[in-house]
Every structure is written in structure tokens, then in C-alpha cells.
Amino acid sequence: MNNPVFGHQFFGEVTIEAATEVMTVRFRDINGAVPHTTEIPPRD
């Protein structure tokens, strides 16, 4: 069952570092833990 009560609730968070313009995308679970992170560099 994909019920949030059983820990199956995730949300995304995106930040962009001003100095490097690297975009970081994180998935967070219901407790705030980060099970997956991806960094995307800026285009040239």
C-alpha cells in the first residue's frame, strides 16, 4: 500500500547555488531524510 502513514510520502526540493549555478534536486521522505540527490551543472 502506498499510504503516507507507511513512509511512502516524498517531496522534491530544488536549490541553485549562486556562485556556481549548479542546481541540486533532492527527494525527501516524510521524516526529512534525503534518499536521492542529483546535481545538474549549468549549460555553457
Secondary structure, 3 states (H helix, E strand, C coil): CCCHHHCCCEEEEEEECCCCCCEEEEEEECCCCCCEEEEECCCC
